Amino acid sequence: MRKYSHINWSEIARNAIIERIKIEEHILNEKINSNLLKEAIEIQDRIRSKTSINKSWSSTEEIRKWRETRK
């Protein structure tokens, strides 16, 4: 570092730390997003399994029923 005393080493270190923090925050956000996605998929699968058990239930009929109640 003494050999290159014209370089602002504290600025280089600060920028390196800032960049590393950005990388870590991005990784954390990706993990959070993937966990939320996994949770949403599990909820959707549970709902789907409930409707597939009852073969007489029709989503189309259910939608029509609720639309008729609004009129």
C-alpha positions in Angstrom: 0.0 0.0 0.0 2.9 2.3 0.7 4.2 1.7 -2.8 0.8 3.0 -4.2 0.3 5.9 -1.8 -1.5 7.9 -4.4 -4.4 5.5 -4.2 -7.2 6.3 -1.7 -7.3 2.9 -0.1 -10.1 3.7 2.3 -12.3 4.6 -0.6 -11.5 1.3 -2.3 -12.2 -0.6 0.9 -15.5 1.3 1.4 -16.6 0.6 -2.2 -15.7 -3.1 -1.8 -17.7 -3.3 1.4 -20.7 -1.5 -0.1 -20.6 -3.9 -3.1 -20.4 -6.9 -0.8 -23.4 -5.7 1.2 -25.4 -5.3 -2.0 -24.6 -8.9 -3.0 -25.6 -10.2 0.4 -28.8 -8.2 0.4 -29.6 -9.6 -3.1 -28.9 -13.1 -1.9 -31.1 -12.6 1.1 -34.0 -11.2 -1.0 -33.8 -14.1 -3.4 -34.0 -16.5 -0.4 -37.0 -14.6 1.0 -38.7 -14.5 -2.5 -38.1 -18.2 -3.0 -39.4 -19.1 0.4 -42.6 -17.0 -0.2 -43.0 -18.7 -3.6 -42.6 -22.2 -2.0 -45.2 -21.2 0.6 -47.6 -20.0 -2.0 -47.2 -23.2 -4.1 -47.9 -25.3 -1.0 -51.1 -23.3 -0.2 -52.2 -23.6 -3.8 -51.6 -27.4 -3.8 -53.6 -27.8 -0.6 -56.5 -25.8 -2.1 -56.3 -27.8 -5.3 -56.3 -31.1 -3.5 -59.5 -30.1 -1.6 -61.3 -29.4 -4.8 -60.1 -32.5 -6.6 -61.5 -34.7 -3.8 -65.0 -33.4 -4.4 -65.6 -34.4 -8.1 -69.1 -32.9 -8.1 -67.8 -29.4 -7.4 -67.4 -27.2 -10.5 -65.5 -24.0 -10.5 -67.5 -22.7 -13.4 -70.8 -23.3 -11.5 -69.4 -21.7 -8.4 -68.4 -18.6 -10.3 -71.8 -18.3 -11.9 -73.5 -18.8 -8.5 -71.6 -15.9 -7.0 -72.1 -13.7 -10.0 -75.8 -14.3 -9.8 -75.9 -13.2 -6.1 -74.4 -9.8 -7.1 -77.2 -9.0 -9.5 
